[in-house]
Amino acid sequence: MSLLPTPRTPAPSPSRAALRAHLLASGIAGPVATTREASLRSYRLFAARDPRVLLGLDPAGVWRERDVLALMARRCGVSADPRRREGADTVDPDRTLLALDRFAVRLGRAVADRRPVLFGTGHPHRLLGFYAALSRAVSAAGGHVLTPAQGRSVDITTRFGLRTHRIDYVQGVALVRAQAAPGAGCEPGAHCHSPLPVRVVLGAAAEGGGPLPGLVVGDHGWACGAGQLGFETIGPADTDDPAPFVGEAEGRVAVAVPLDDGVRSACYEPLTRYVLNRACLSP
């Protein structure tokens, strides 16, 4: 079964006011499904430098739990009160819009400068359509979308232990598929936070003598792993993923867009149209 919806004629780009209303109505911003407990747990783990939440980032500074919370309050709009421990977390839609504007500028500039672009996601069941539409627009504008390391294997530690995954591309977007039982092929795109896939992809590009990305567009380990290696990186991040925002604060991630990354995939379509319009790219 395809991870992508059936293509249809794109609707016009939403106005800023209409997109803000959509962010709130869809739960992409405003009170989000990510719980306060989940966010605070991630901030504690990040302060302890737990690899599960570092996402490939090696922070240069000392980030205590209260420092991470203060940063996330500034960048996302979550409550800065450490005594608030329960309930839904919050994303400020105006911060999301400002970050989408910066995201669009970076994407449009990369295409105008003829820099190769790499797309990758650890959330294929939610965000693949968002990236695939951007990838198609970049290609249609004459840009170079990179697809190195197709079919390469990478071993990733999951909650079920070490599992072999295969790197694949869907409409120009990299993802990983977990190897299933012998003879069963590979499973659909896997939810993955690991930076290992992007390291394999970038290593394969370098080994092959082909072009390296001038821009990486992705989430989780794709964003932080590439940013840590010095590549210009942009992408979305949830309130329980502090690493991209710390990376942005330290200059390793160019743009981290605060939003709930787990709503229905169709809900991100207006964001795609808004970004493409701002980037002066056709859908």
Backbone torsions as a table, in degrees:
resi	resn	phi	psi	omega
1	MET	NA	135.8	179.9
2	SER	-69.4	143.6	175.9
3	LEU	-81.7	-9.5	-174.7
4	LEU	-108.4	146.4	176.0
5	PRO	-71.5	162.8	177.1
6	THR	-64.6	127.1	-179.2
7	PRO	-58.5	144.6	176.2
8	ARG	-144.3	169.4	-178.7
9	THR	-63.0	123.8	-176.8
10	PRO	-68.3	144.3	175.6
11	ALA	-79.1	163.9	178.2
12	PRO	-62.5	158.7	176.9
13	SER	-64.5	135.0	178.2
14	PRO	-72.0	152.1	172.2
15	SER	-68.9	166.7	178.9
16	ARG	-61.2	-42.3	-179.9
17	ALA	-65.4	-40.7	179.8
18	ALA	-66.8	-39.1	179.0
19	LEU	-67.6	-38.6	177.7
20	ARG	-60.1	-43.2	178.2
21	ALA	-63.5	-38.9	179.1
22	HIS	-66.0	-41.3	178.8
23	LEU	-56.1	-42.5	-179.2
24	LEU	-73.3	-42.4	-176.3
25	ALA	-68.1	-34.0	-176.9
26	SER	-85.5	-14.8	-176.1
27	GLY	84.2	9.1	175.1
28	ILE	-69.1	-32.8	174.7
29	ALA	-136.1	179.2	-170.4
30	GLY	79.0	-152.5	173.1
31	PRO	-64.9	121.8	-174.5
32	VAL	-110.8	169.7	-177.9
33	ALA	-72.2	-23.1	177.4
34	THR	-64.4	127.6	-175.4
35	THR	-83.7	155.4	176.0
36	ARG	-60.2	-38.9	179.8
37	GLU	-60.5	-42.6	179.9
38	ALA	-65.2	-41.0	179.9
39	SER	-64.4	-48.8	-178.1
40	LEU	-63.6	-36.1	177.0
41	ARG	-62.5	-42.8	178.4
42	SER	-63.9	-36.9	179.5
43	TYR	-66.7	-39.3	176.8
44	ARG	-63.5	-44.6	-179.4
45	LEU	-66.7	-36.7	178.2
46	PHE	-64.4	-43.6	178.8
47	ALA	-59.8	-31.5	178.2
48	ALA	-86.0	2.0	-180.0
49	ARG	58.7	44.6	175.8
50	ASP	-73.4	124.2	-177.3
51	PRO	-57.7	-24.9	-178.5
52	ARG	-64.9	-27.5	179.9
53	VAL	-111.1	-9.7	175.4
54	LEU	-71.5	-28.7	175.2
55	LEU	59.1	28.4	-179.8
56	GLY	96.1	-4.9	178.6
57	LEU	-83.3	140.0	173.1
58	ASP	-115.8	90.8	-173.6
59	PRO	-57.6	137.3	179.0
60	ALA	-78.8	-32.9	-177.0
61	GLY	-97.6	174.4	173.9
62	VAL	-89.0	120.2	-177.4
63	TRP	-117.3	100.5	174.4
64	ARG	-79.9	165.2	-177.8
65	GLU	-56.4	-42.1	-178.9
66	ARG	-68.3	-29.2	177.1
67	ASP	-68.3	-42.1	179.0
68	VAL	-64.1	-44.5	178.6
69	LEU	-60.0	-44.3	179.6
70	ALA	-62.5	-40.3	178.7
71	LEU	-64.6	-44.9	-178.7
72	MET	-66.7	-30.7	174.4
73	ALA	-65.2	-40.4	-179.8
74	ARG	-72.3	-42.3	-172.4
75	ARG	-85.2	-32.2	-174.2
76	CYS	-110.8	-33.9	-174.5
77	GLY	100.2	11.4	174.9
78	VAL	-67.4	160.9	178.3
79	SER	-63.0	134.9	178.5
80	ALA	-86.2	-1.6	-176.9
81	ASP	-81.8	112.3	-179.3
82	PRO	-67.2	-14.7	179.5
83	ARG	-80.1	-13.9	176.9
84	ARG	-83.1	109.1	-170.6
85	ARG	-113.8	-12.1	-172.7
86	GLU	-131.8	170.4	174.8
87	GLY	93.5	-172.1	178.7
88	ALA	-75.8	144.7	173.6
89	ASP	-86.2	173.3	-172.6
90	THR	-133.1	138.4	171.4
91	VAL	-116.5	129.1	178.0
92	ASP	-76.0	116.4	-177.5
93	PRO	-61.1	-28.6	178.8
94	ASP	-70.2	-33.9	174.2
95	ARG	-68.1	-37.0	175.9
96	THR	-61.6	-46.0	-179.5
97	LEU	-62.6	-43.6	179.1
98	LEU	-61.9	-40.8	179.4
99	ALA	-69.1	-37.3	176.4
100	LEU	-62.9	-36.2	176.6
101	ASP	-61.6	-45.4	180.0
102	ARG	-68.1	-37.6	175.7
103	PHE	-58.2	-47.7	-178.5
104	ALA	-63.5	-40.5	178.6
105	VAL	-60.7	-45.3	-179.7
106	ARG	-63.7	-42.8	-179.6
107	LEU	-65.7	-47.0	179.5
108	GLY	-62.0	-38.6	-179.9
109	ARG	-66.9	-38.9	179.3
110	ALA	-62.4	-42.0	179.5
111	VAL	-67.8	-43.6	179.8
112	ALA	-62.5	-34.3	-179.8
113	ASP	-84.9	0.1	-179.3
114	ARG	60.7	36.6	176.4
115	ARG	-89.5	134.7	178.4
116	PRO	-61.6	145.5	-177.7
117	VAL	-121.1	135.8	174.6
118	LEU	-113.1	128.4	175.9
119	PHE	-110.1	137.8	177.0
120	GLY	-155.6	145.4	-178.9
121	THR	-140.1	143.2	170.5
122	GLY	-99.4	2.1	179.2
123	HIS	-123.6	59.3	-173.8
124	PRO	-63.9	-28.6	-177.7
125	HIS	-77.3	-12.0	-180.0
126	ARG	-117.3	-42.5	-169.6
127	LEU	-108.4	-2.3	-177.3
128	LEU	-60.1	-41.9	180.0
129	GLY	-61.8	-37.5	177.9
130	PHE	-60.5	-50.8	-178.9
131	TYR	-69.6	-37.9	-177.8
132	ALA	-62.8	-39.5	177.9
133	ALA	-64.9	-39.5	176.6
134	LEU	-65.3	-42.5	179.6
135	SER	-60.9	-44.4	178.9
136	ARG	-61.6	-40.8	-178.8
137	ALA	-67.0	-39.5	177.6
138	VAL	-62.6	-45.2	179.2
139	SER	-63.2	-42.1	-179.3
140	ALA	-63.9	-28.6	179.4
141	ALA	-85.5	5.1	178.9
142	GLY	90.4	8.6	178.6
143	GLY	-78.3	164.3	-177.7
144	HIS	-105.3	110.7	175.6
145	VAL	-95.4	122.3	-175.3
146	LEU	-84.6	144.6	177.2
147	THR	-140.0	53.6	-179.4
148	PRO	-77.2	161.0	173.8
149	ALA	68.0	22.8	176.3
150	GLN	-54.7	125.9	177.5
151	GLY	84.7	-6.0	179.6
152	ARG	-65.9	147.7	177.5
153	SER	-95.2	147.6	176.4
154	VAL	-146.1	132.4	179.5
155	ASP	-91.1	123.8	-175.3
156	ILE	-125.1	133.1	176.7
157	THR	-77.4	124.0	177.8
158	THR	-119.9	-179.7	177.6
159	ARG	-67.9	-12.6	177.2
160	PHE	-99.0	7.0	-177.9
161	GLY	104.9	-169.2	-178.3
162	LEU	-75.4	125.2	-179.0
163	ARG	-130.1	142.4	177.6
164	THR	-83.8	131.3	178.0
165	HIS	-120.1	160.2	176.6
166	ARG	-119.6	134.6	177.5
167	ILE	-78.7	131.1	-179.6
168	ASP	-137.1	164.7	176.9
169	TYR	-127.4	133.7	174.9
170	VAL	-121.5	112.8	-177.4
171	GLN	50.1	44.0	175.3
172	GLY	83.7	6.1	-178.2
173	VAL	-111.9	124.2	179.6
174	ALA	-76.5	142.5	173.1
175	LEU	-154.1	175.0	176.7
176	VAL	-120.2	147.7	175.6
177	ARG	-118.9	129.8	179.9
178	ALA	-74.4	135.9	177.7
179	GLN	-68.5	127.2	-179.1
180	ALA	-87.2	-166.0	179.6
181	ALA	-61.2	155.4	-180.0
182	PRO	-51.5	131.3	179.3
183	GLY	85.5	-7.4	-176.2
184	ALA	-98.4	2.1	179.9
185	GLY	75.4	-141.8	-178.8
186	CYS	-120.5	150.7	178.4
187	GLU	-76.7	167.7	173.8
188	PRO	-58.9	169.6	-177.8
189	GLY	-47.8	134.5	-174.2
190	ALA	-96.1	146.7	170.1
191	HIS	-72.9	122.0	-170.5
192	CYS	-145.7	129.0	176.7
193	HIS	-103.6	-5.5	-171.9
194	SER	-69.1	144.4	173.7
195	PRO	-85.0	-5.0	-176.6
196	LEU	-60.8	-41.9	-179.5
197	PRO	-58.7	-43.3	-178.6
198	VAL	-69.1	-31.6	176.3
199	ARG	-65.1	-41.1	177.4
200	VAL	-64.2	-43.9	-179.5
201	VAL	-62.1	-47.8	-178.9
202	LEU	-67.7	-37.0	176.9
203	GLY	-64.4	-40.1	178.7
204	ALA	-65.4	-39.1	178.3
205	ALA	-63.0	-42.6	-179.8
206	ALA	-67.5	-42.6	-179.2
207	GLU	-65.1	-35.6	-177.5
208	GLY	-78.7	-6.0	179.8
209	GLY	74.4	8.4	179.2
210	GLY	-82.7	-179.2	-179.5
211	PRO	-69.9	147.2	172.3
212	LEU	-95.8	154.2	-177.6
213	PRO	-67.3	138.8	170.8
214	GLY	-88.4	-12.0	176.9
215	LEU	-154.6	134.6	173.4
216	VAL	-112.5	128.3	179.6
217	VAL	-116.0	115.0	-177.0
218	GLY	-175.6	-173.1	-177.2
219	ASP	-130.3	171.2	174.5
220	HIS	48.1	-127.9	-177.2
221	GLY	-65.3	-26.3	177.2
222	TRP	-64.3	-40.7	-179.4
223	ALA	-75.4	-53.7	-174.6
224	CYS	-71.6	-37.6	179.3
225	GLY	-63.9	-42.4	178.4
226	ALA	-71.1	-41.2	179.6
227	GLY	-62.3	-38.8	179.0
228	GLN	-63.3	-29.3	179.3
229	LEU	-86.2	2.5	173.8
230	GLY	97.3	9.6	179.1
231	PHE	-89.5	143.2	175.2
232	GLU	-65.8	125.5	-171.1
233	THR	-134.9	138.4	175.1
234	ILE	-136.1	150.9	177.3
235	GLY	171.9	170.0	179.8
236	PRO	-84.7	158.2	177.0
237	ALA	-155.3	146.3	-178.3
238	ASP	-90.3	172.9	-177.9
239	THR	-70.2	-18.2	177.9
240	ASP	-99.3	16.2	176.2
241	ASP	-122.3	78.4	-175.8
242	PRO	-70.8	-21.3	-172.8
243	ALA	-56.7	-46.5	179.0
244	PRO	-61.1	-33.4	-179.3
245	PHE	-75.4	-36.0	172.8
246	VAL	-65.7	-41.9	177.3
247	GLY	-59.7	-38.6	177.0
248	GLU	-65.6	-43.5	-179.4
249	ALA	-64.1	-31.8	-178.6
250	GLU	-94.8	1.4	175.8
251	GLY	86.8	11.8	178.8
252	ARG	-94.0	-25.5	175.3
253	VAL	-115.1	128.4	-175.2
254	ALA	-72.6	-44.8	-178.6
255	VAL	-143.9	125.1	170.5
256	ALA	-114.5	119.8	-176.6
257	VAL	-94.9	115.5	-179.4
258	PRO	-75.4	125.2	177.7
259	LEU	-169.2	165.2	171.9
260	ASP	-79.1	120.0	-175.7
261	ASP	-94.6	15.1	-176.2
262	GLY	-123.5	17.5	177.7
263	VAL	-83.3	176.2	-179.8
264	ARG	-57.9	140.9	-174.5
265	SER	-58.8	-34.9	-179.1
266	ALA	-63.4	-23.6	-177.9
267	CYS	-68.5	-17.9	-179.2
268	TYR	-87.8	-6.7	-178.4
269	GLU	-58.6	-44.1	177.4
270	PRO	-61.5	-31.9	177.5
271	LEU	-65.9	-40.6	178.5
272	THR	-60.2	-48.0	-177.9
273	ARG	-64.4	-37.3	178.6
274	TYR	-64.2	-46.7	-179.2
275	VAL	-63.2	-45.6	-178.7
276	LEU	-63.2	-37.9	176.8
277	ASN	-64.1	-45.3	-179.8
278	ARG	-67.0	-30.8	-179.8
279	ALA	-84.9	-1.3	-177.8
280	CYS	60.3	42.0	176.5
281	LEU	-119.5	144.4	178.1
282	SER	-86.6	144.0	178.3
283	PRO	-69.8	NA	NA
